[in-house]
Amino acid sequence: PSPHLTTREMLSFFNTTFDFQEPWETVAIMGAHTLGTLSRTNSGFNGPNGWLSNTNRLDSNYYDNLIGGSLTDFTNDNFERMMNAGNWEMTFYSNSAFGTPDRWEWERGANPHFIMLNSDIALVRDLEGLIDDEDGQVSQCQFRCDRNGGTGCARPRCPHAAETFDIAAEYKHDNAKFLQDFQTAFTKMLEAGSDTEVGCSIPPCPIPGTFPTASPTLPQPSGSPTLPQPSSSPTPNPSKAPALAIVSEQEYDAIDADIAALSNDNTPFFSAFASAWGKATTNGLGDLVPLVSSPTSSPTRTSSATPTLPQPTGSPTLPQPTLSPTSKPTNSPAFAFVSEQEYDAIDADIAALSAAFGNDNISRAHFLGGIVRLVAHDFMDFDITNEAIPMGSDGCIDMDHPDNSGLPQDVWCDGCPLTEVYDNNFSHISKADFWIAAANAVIRIASNNELNLKNDYVSGRVDAESCVDQGARLPAASGCDAVEGVFVERLGLTRTDAVALLGAHTIGRGNEDFSGHHGIWVDTEAQSVVWNKRYYEEFFRRAWIPRNRNDPAVQDWTWGGNNDDSPRFFLNTDLCLAFDIEVTFPCCSDTSQGQNCDRNGQVLRNTQCASYPAGSPREEFADAVELFAGLRAGGGFNNDNTPFFSAFASAWGKATTNGLGDLVPLVSSPNDNTPFFSAFASAWGKATTNGLGDLVPLVSSPNSFPTPLQSSSVPTFGTGTADGSTSPTSSPLTATSAPTQLQTSSPSAASRSPTSGPTSSLTSKPTSGPTVSPTSKPTPPPSVLSSCQDVPSFIHNGKVKDCVW
């Protein structure tokens, strides 16, 4: 299809071509654009980073980039909020140097940017009569405008697509529903495009192959060792062995028994090993004696209690738990998945250390906030654009870099309580997995159990041995350029995700000895150890003014609260989420508070910090701050933490797994082999069937003939042409890059594979069947026509399949 279809045209195309009767089928199949990239040399579209940040995962994130509002709960999202998704803006590319058409495309973000085509935007915007027929430009409206119901901007907001908008919104919030509907629509698409000219009346039809009737005798290599034979073979050798035979369950068990008969006697090896081991372990030694009847003295028994952990100088004194919830395994593996028992033990240890502070909220804020900061500094170095050294949650932090100052002094150091807990009990798992479990415990404790991330936790991360220049990838405290550069461009998250993650500032405190920024983000010391939405409320409760203006390295914002030796402060990266401080500086965030804007020799009561202009991508920052704060239209705040908690859980999950595969949920016990066994079985199945088609599960007997099974999947999309051939498309749905297309004139295009067997490779090994033209029925060879007794007939899909067929 054209990449410039309107909603009506797109629904019509899929209806005509694939018999899609319902709009949801079209909306679901378009979700394939969560995969793949676009190339100017191929299609003319400039999309090297694809539609989304993760180009190799099929999920509903595609719709999240088209529909605004909360990711996890849309029951309270009104129409305007859902219309205010991330701002997509049209960009033009001249492709004369590439020999491809000039293109207009929708983009957001920069370095890398992401892309949508008109056919994508048409799922949520009705572009009827608004697309230029020659080049695809949409110039009369813009994707987003949140003023006066979409009419208060330089150009009005494009109208919403009434037939498909709500379906896209549903998929955004329900990934399982999207995948289910995608499977249904995808299967329907494959069946509609199947070859119908191979001799059956109910497509899709399998293409017949041939089955030789004799097998050559396998010669034995000379010099092969003589192996003892079982007294009788479990199954007799068939008198006429076919060249192609399917293995029966009886034969499989017989092979197993023969191997067992050849290999179950360890006696010669055991005897020789015992003799050699005895010689080796006594070499050169005299006066050794066999086991005596009883020990001559009782061994000293060691205490089972955990030793007292030494405290670093200047660190708050932390009493230790009397007993660790879990003991360190005797033999620690180099790599381990985290069990539920171990996760709960980490949580219990963090809770015990937190409770030990009593009423000392300053020390508790340092401890709790430091653990969350440790995890954030581990995952914020991820770079989606750096395939060679992506970093991410790998348990590696450059402790010498100034941006990590404070971590090696108070959080992760020899003698630091968190480090001692790890070294004593959990060093058999990776630091990356341990840090995240500890931070999850902090969030659960500080939220009073309202936000428990246990069910979302996965493990299997591997610690990196080095991370040179890790600190240089962390965001500076300069402003929203740094926020976008790290969270959006390098981590591949949305601006709403970034706002949610920065909500971690609701706990903890800044220390001028480490960062140059001193104080807390919220109103009181007690609030600085509570995980809730208070951080977002502070944007609107206070008149924020610049602090330390004469020193750009530590310049931040304050509202003048200085009680308890804890100044209240915001970083530039905080305040820029709600105000355009790059345009108006210095300024006051709320000039209606009058004299509160005039402090520290500054008179700013008449200089209001600007809001972001309509259509700015940073409006998404401000909208998220308002949503998480629970700002009421008439003033004040609600008491609902849900929008913040839901968005944080989603963003935290993305950030802590970025670039990592094969992570698993909590296992049942530290010795649970299930994740390894499952992964091995899957990999073994792929490796032993690579390039092979027409494999079937065990049959009932050695002489049974398996019923041909229709292929349940086709590797790639194709476009039918007038002559019945196929031509490769640039993407699953529109003009983009795609894998090599399988032609329908090849037998492998409709290869048969059992639904319960391993998935066949995209590149199938050629079968021995004849090449069948898609435009004519195959003519059986004369030998088959004259003698059709070698292959018995069978029933398939209610029809008799005989030798001539």
N, C-alpha and C positions, 0 to 999 in steps of 0.2 A: 504493500500500500504506500501511497504518497506520504511523506512526513508532514504534509500540510493539510491534513483532513480536519474538518470541523467535527463536532460531536455527531451530528446527523450523518455526515458522510462516512465517518468511521463505523458507526453502527450498521449502516447500509453495506459497507464493504465486507464486514465479517459475516453479516447475514447472508449475502449473496455467495461468498466464497466458501464459507465453512458451515452454513446453515445455523449460525448462532441466532437463536430466537429471543433470548433475553439480554437486556443491557449488561447484567452482571457478568455474562460470559466474556464480553469484550473488555470490560474493566479488569477482570481477573487476568486475561491473557496479556494485557498490556503490562502487568506486573513483571513480566519477563525482563523488562528494562532495568530491573535491579541488578542484572548481570551485564557484563560486557562494556566495551568502550567504542568511541567513534573516531575516525581518522579523516583528515582533510584529503589525503591522497586517495582514499577509497570513496567516501560519500560526500566529501566537502564540508562536513560538520566537524568542528574543532572540539572533540571531547575525549582527550587522552585519559582523563580520570573518570570517564563514564558519567552515568546519571547520578550516582551516589558515591560516597566515600569507599564503601566496601563493594567491589565489583565482582566478587566471587561467592556471594551468599544470596540465595533466593529467599527473601522474606518481605514483609509488608512495609519496610522502611521507605520504599518508593512512594507510597501514599502519604507517609508522614511528611514528605517534602512538598506535597501538594495541598494538604489540609492542615489548617492551623489548629490551635487549642491544645489541651492537655493530651499527652501521649497515652496515658493509661486509663483515664476516666473522662468520657465526653458527655456524661449525663448533665453536667452543668455548663457545657459549652454552648453558647448561643450561635446563631448564624454568623454574626459579624466576627466572632472570635475564630470560627472555623475558616472564614474567608481570608483571614489575615495570617496566611502561612508565610514562610520565608520569602522575601521579595525576589521574584524572577524578572530580569530585565533583558530586552532584546539587544543583541550584539550582531554586527555585520562582519562577514569575512569574504574578502575577495580571493578567489582560488585560481586565478589565471595561471599562477606559477605551478599549480598542481594538475591542471587539466581537468578539474572537476567544477561543477556549477558553483557560482557564488551563493552564499547561504546566510540567511538570518536565523539565529537560534536564541533560545532563552538561557540565560546564565545567572548564576549567583556565586558569590565567593571569589577569591582571587588567589592564585598561586598555591594550591590548585583551584581552578574553578570547576563547577559542576554544570550539567547541561540538561535541558528539556527541549523537546521538539514541539511544534504546534500540536501534533497528534497526542502528546502527553498532556499538555496544558488543556487540551479540549476535554479531558476527563472531568475537569472542575470549572472550566470557563467556556461559555458559549461564544465561539469565534465566528459564527455564521455572518458572512458579509464583511468580515473585518480582516481577512487574510488576503494580501496582495496576490493575485493569481500568478504573477510572473516570478517573484522572488520569495514569497512567503512572509513578507514583513507584516507585522501588526502594529500600526502606528496610531490608531484612533483611540485606543484604550490602554491601560496598564494593568499588570497582574494584581497589584495590591494598592489600595487606598483606604485608610481607615478613618477618614474624616467625612462627616455628614453622610453616612451610609454609603460611602464609596464615590461620592460626587464632588468632594471638596478639594481635589488635587488638580494639578496642571492638566491632566487627562483623566477622565472618569475610569473607574475600575471596570474591567471587562465583566459582563454579566455572568452569573454562575450557570453551569450546565445542569439544568434541572433533571435530566434523565439519568445522569451518572454520578452527580456530586455526592449524594448520600451513600451510594455504594462504595465510593472511594473512602469516605469517612469511616464506614464500617470496617473496611479492610485495614485502615490505619490502626484501629484499636483492637483488632482481632486477627492475629497472625495465623492462627489455626484455621479460621474460616477462610482466609485468603488462600492458604495452601490447598485446602480441600476443594475450593471452587476452581483454583488454577488447574489442579489435576483433572477435574471434570472437563473443563474447557480445552485443555491441552490434548486430552485423549480424543475429544470430539474433533479437534483440528486434524490430528494425525489420521483418524479414520476417514475423514472427508477427503483427504488428499491421497489416499492409498490407490495403488494400481488396480484397476478393475478389469483388466484385459488378459487375465491369466487362466481363465477357464472355470470360474465359479460365479455363482449368482448373488451371493451375499458378501459384499466386501466388508472389511479388508481381507484379501485373499493371500494365503501363503504361496510362495513360488516353489514348485516341486523340485526335489533333488533326485539323485540316483544313488543306489545302494549296491556296491559290488557283492558278488556271491561267494568269492573264495579268498582265502588269506594265504599268503606265502608262508612256508615254514621258516622260522627264524633260525639262521645258522648259529652255532655256538662258537665263541672265540677260542682259538687254540691256547692251551696253557691255562685255561680257566680252572680254579681250584675245585676239587671234588667236594660237594656239599652233602652231608647226610640227608637222606630223603625220609619224609614221614612214611610210616608203614603203608598207609593208603591215603590217596588224595581225597579230600572231603568231597570234591566233585569230579566226575570223570571228564576227561578231555573230549569235547565234542568231535564226532567223526568227521564232520565237515565244518571246519572253523571259518566263519565269515571274516572277510578283511575288515569289515566294520561291525563291531558287536557292542551292544549296550550292556553294561555290567549289572548283573542282578544282585539282589541282597544276599542270596545264597553264595554267590561267587565272592562277593566282598568279604563275607565272614570266613570263607575258606582261605582267602589270601591272608587275612589276619591270623588265622590258626597256623598256617604254614610258617609265617614269620616268627610267631611265638615259639613254634617247635624248634626252629633253628637257633633261637637266641636266648632261651631261658636258663641255660646252664652257665653260671658264673664261677663254678668251682675252680677251673684251671687258673683264671685270673686272680681270684681271691687268694688261693694258696700261694701263688708266686708273689703277689703283692705283700702278704703278711710276712713272708720270709725276707723280702727286700726291705720292707719298712723296719723290721726288727734290727737288721744289720745297720741301716742308715741312722737310726735314732740311738744306737749304742756305740757307734764308732769311736774308738779311742778311750772308752770309759770303762773303769773297773768298779768292783764293789757295788754293783747294782743288784737289787733283790726283788723278787716277785711281791705282789700285794700281800701286806701283813694283815693279821686278823682284826686289829683295831688300831686307831691312831694312838701315838704315844702321848700326845697333848692335844687339848681342845683348841681349835682355831678361834681367834678373836672375832666376834661378830660385829659387823658394822651397823651403825644406826640407819634406819630407813627414812629418817626425817631429812628434809631439804636443808642444806647448810645455810647459815645467814649470809645474805648477799652483801658484799662491801659496797658502800655508797660513795659516789664521786664527790669531790669537794664542791660545795656550792649547790649540790643537788638536794631537793627536799628529801628528808628522811622517810623512807617507806618501810613499814614493817612487812615481813614476808609471810605468805601463807604457811601454816605449820606443816601441811602435807601437800605435795603436788597432786592434782587430780589424776594425772597419768604418769607412770614411770617411763623413763627412757628405755627403749628396747635394748636388749643385750647386744644384738647384732644389728647395727643401724645400716639400712640400705643406702646407697648413694642417691637414690631417687624414690620417692614414695607419694602415693595419693593420700589425701587427708581423709581420715575416717570420721564418722559422726562423733565417736567417743573422743577423739583428739580435738576436734573443733570445740566441743563442749568444755573440754579441759582448758583450752586456751581462753575461752570466754570466762571460765571460773577464775583463772589466774588474774586476768585483767580486772575483773570485778573485785577481787580481794585486794589488789594493789590500789584500786581507786577508793575503796571503802576505808583504807588505812589512813587517808588524809584527814578524816574527820571533818572539821569545819574549815580547813585550810583550802579555800577555793582557788587561791592564787597558784598554789603548787599543783592542785588537781587540774586546773586549766592548762598548765604547762604540760602535765603528763598526758592528758587525754588529747589535747590539741596536737601535741607533738607526734603521737602515733598516727593520726589521720594525715598530718603533714608529711610524715615519712612515706606513706603509701602514695600520696599525690606526687611527691617529687620523684618517686620511682616510675609512675606511669606517664607523667607529663613530658618525659623526654622522648616519647614515641613520635616517629616521623613516618607518616604513610607514604611520603614521596621518596624515602631512602630505603630502597630494597636491600642494599648491601648491609646497612647497619640500622635497622629500624628501632632498636631498643624497646622501651615499654616496660611492663611489669616483669622485671628480670632479676630483682633482688640486688641490683648494682647501683650504687650512688657514689658520685665523686665527692667524698667527704672533705676534700681540700678546697673545693670551689666555694667562693664567698656566698653564692646564692643558697648553698646548703648549710650555711653557718647555723649553729644551734643544734643540729641533728647529732653531730659527733660529740657534742659536749653534754647534752642532757637526755638524748633519746636512745641512740644506738652507739654504745661505747663499752669498753671493758668496765664492768662494775655497774653499768646502767641497769635498772631493774628489768626492763623489757629484754635486754640482751641476755641477762642471767637466766630468765625464764626459758628463753629459746635454747641457750647452750646446755642447760641442765636437763631439759625434757623433750625438746622438739627439734633438735638439730638434724634428725633423720629426714625431715621434710625441708623443702626449699625455703629460703628466707622470704621470697616473694609471696608464697602461699601463706606463710606464717604471719607476715605483716598485714596482709589483707584480712585474715581471720581475726587478728588483734584489733584492727580498725573497725571491723564489723561489730566486735564486742563493745568497743567504745560507743558506737552509734546506738546500739541497743540499750546500753546502760544509760547514756545521756538522754535518750528519748523516752525513758521510763517504759521500755518494751514496746513502744508504739511503732518503731521502725526496726524490724528484725530481718536481717538480710541472709539468714542462715539458709533458707530454701533456694536462694539464688547463687549460693557460693559454689565455685568450682575450683578444682586444684589440678596440678600437673605441670605447673610452671617450672622452668629450669633456670637456675641462677647463672648469670653471666660472670665470667672470670674477670672481665675488665669492661669499663665504659668510659673511654677517653672522651673528654669534652661533653660529658653528660650534663653538667651544670649549665653549659652555654645554651642548651635547648629549653631551659626553663623560662617562663614568662617574667619579664621585668615588671616592676610595679609602675610602669610609665603611663598606662592607659589602655583603651580598648583595641588599639593596634596590636598590642601584645596579647590580649585575650583572643582576638581573632586569629593571630598568627599561630598560636599554640593550639587552642582548643578546636578551632574550625578548620584551619588549613593543614595542620600537621597531625592532629588527632582524628580529624574527619568527623567531628561532632557538630551538632547544630548550636546555634546561639542560645537556644533555650537550655540545652544540655550544659553549656558553659555557665549560665546563670545558676543552674541547680547545683553544680559542683562548687561554685564559689560560696554557696550557702553554708559550706563547712566552716566558714569564718564565724558562724554563730557560736562555736566553742573555741577555746584557746585564747592566746594573747600574743602580742608582739613584744619583743625584747630589744631595747635599743642597743644592747651590747652585741647582739648578733646581726639584726637587720637594719638598725637605725630607726625603726618605727616602734614606739612604745605605747602600750595601752591595750584596750579591749574594743571589740567592734560593737558590743551591745551596752546596755545601760548600767548593769551592776555586775559585781564579781559573781554573785549567785547565778545570774543569767548566763555567764560565760562558760558554765559547765552543763548547760541544758541544750539539748538538740531539738530546736523547734524553728519556727519561721520568724523569730524576733529580729534576726539580722535584716530581713527585707523590710520590716516595719520601720527600722531606724532610718531608711532613706527618706521617709515622709514625716517622721516625728520631729526631726531636728533641722536646724538651719546650719548646714555644713559650710565651713569656710576654710581656706587654705591654711596650712601650718608649715613652718620651716621654709618659707618662700625663698629665703636667701641661699638655700642649699638644695639644688635640684636632686641630688642623690637620695635625700631623705624627705623630700617634700611630700606631704600627705594632707589630710583634711581632719578637722576637729569641730566639735560644737561647744567646746569650752568646759565640759564636765571634767573635774579633776579630783573628785573625792577618792579616798582610799589609795592615793598614789597610783591611780590607774586612769590616765587620760583616755577619753573616748576618741577613737580615730577611725578613718576610712582611708584605704589606699586609692590612688588614681584608678586602679583596676577595679575597685569597688564602685566608686561614685559614677564612673563613666557608663555603668550599666543603665543608669536612669537619666543622666544629664550629659549634654554635649559640652564637656569641659574643654575640649580643644578649640571650640569657637569662642567661648566666653570664659576667659581666665585673666585675672581672678574674678570670682563671682560667689554668690550665696545661693544655696540650693532652695531656700524658701524665704524670700524677702518679705512675706507677710508677717514674719516674726520680728521685723523691725530691728530693735537694738541688739537682738541676738546675732545679727549679721555684722555688727560693729565690735570687733574684739581684736586684741593684740595689735593695736595701732592701725587696723584696717576699717574702712568705712565702705561697706558693701551693701547697705540696705536698699540701694537703688540699682543694683546689678544682679539681676536674676540669672542663674545658670540656665542656659538654653535647653529646650527639648529637641529631640531629633526631628528633622523635617519629614513631612509625609513622603513615603516612598523610600526612605533610607533603610538599608538592611539592618541598621542598629535599632530600629523600632522594635524588632523582636526581643532585644535585650530589655527594653523598657516595659514591654508588654508582660514579659515573664516576671519581672520584679513586682509589678502590680498584682499579677495573678498569685504569686507565692505569698505576698504580704497579706492578701485577703482584704484589700482596700475597698471599703464600702463607698457607694456613690455619694451618700450624704455625709461622709466623714467617718473616721474610726476604722476598726479592723474586726474581721470575724475571728473565730477561734479554731478555724479548720486548717490543720497542718497537711491535710491529704494531698493537695496539689504539689506542694514542695516535696513531700516524702515520696510520692509516686515518681515525679520527674527525677529526683535524686537517685532513686534505686535504679531507674533505667540508665541514666548517664553513668553512674558508678559501675554498673555491669559492663557497659561498652568500654569505658576507659581502662578497667582493670583486666580486660581480655583482648585488647587491641592487638592485632597481628598474631594472635596465638591460636593454634588449633589443638584438637585432641585433649581439651580440658574436660574433666568429668565431675559430676556432682559428688557429694560426700559418699564414701563407700561404707559398707556395713561394719567393717573392722579393719585395724591396721594391716591384717594379713589377707585382706580380700583380693584375690587374683582376678576378679570378674572383669575389671576394665581392661587389663592386659589380655586375658583370654578372648574377650569379645573383639578387641582390636586385632588380635592375631588371626582369629577365625575369619574376619572380614578381609584382611590383607592376603591371607593364604588363599582364600577363594578367588580373589581378583588375580593373584599371581599365577595360579594354576589353570585359569581359564582365559588368560589374556590372548586376544586375537582369535578366539575360537567361538564358533556359533553352533547351534543345533545340539547342545549338550542337554541331557535330561537327568533327573534324579534316578535313584536305584529302581530297576524294574522288578516285577514280581517273580520272574523266572528267567533262566538264561536264554530261552527261546522266544520270549515275548517281544512283539514289535511295538515300539512306542508310538502313540498317537501324535502326529505332528502338532506342535503348539504354536499358536500365533504369537508373533512378537508383541510384547506389551509396550514397547517404546521405540521411537525412532530418534537417532542421535541428533539430527539437526532439522531446521526448518528449510523448506524449499518453496519456490514459486513455480506453479504450473505454467507451461507455455502452450501455444496453440497446437504444436505438433506432439504434445504429450510428454516432451522431455522436461527436465528441470534445470533451473539456473540458480546459482548460489545467490542468496540475498546478502545484504551487508549487515543485517542483524536479525534477531528472531522476528522482529515486526516491521522495522523501518530500515532506512538506508544506513547501516552501520556495519562494522567488521564482524565476521562470523567464521566459525570453523569450516574446513573443507566440506562441501556439500556432497552427500551420497546421491548418486544418480539412480532413478527408479529402474533403469534398464539393467542394473546389476542385480544378481540374485541376492547379494548381501543387503540390499535395501529393504527387504522384507524377511530378514533372517528370523528363524523361529528360535525362541528361547523359553524355557519353562519359567512360569511365574514364581516358583519356589526356589529356583536355582540362582547362581550368582549372576549379577548384571554383566552383560557382554560388553566388551570394549567398544569404544566409538569406531575404531578401525577394525573391522571384522576380517578374519582370515577367509580367503575365497573358498567357497564350497566346491565340490566336484560337480555340482549341477550345471546344466546348460545355461548359457546366457539367454534371457528371455526378452524379447522386444516388447515394450509397453503397448504397442499398437496392434499386436496380432497374437493369436493363440499359438503356443509352441506345438510343433509337430513331433510326436513321439518317434524315435528311431525305429526303423523296420524291425529290428530284432525284438523290440518290445511289443510291437503290433502282432508279430507272429507267435510269440510265446509269452503269455502273461500269467505263468504259474509260479514264478519265483517270488513274487510279493503278494501276500494275501490282501484282500480288500478289507476295509475297515470303515467305521462310521466317524464322521467329523462334522460338528454343527448340524446334525440331523441328516446329513447327506452321505451316500455311499461313495467312498473313494476307492477306485479299482486300479488295476495295473495300467490301463490305457490312460487314465487320468494322470 
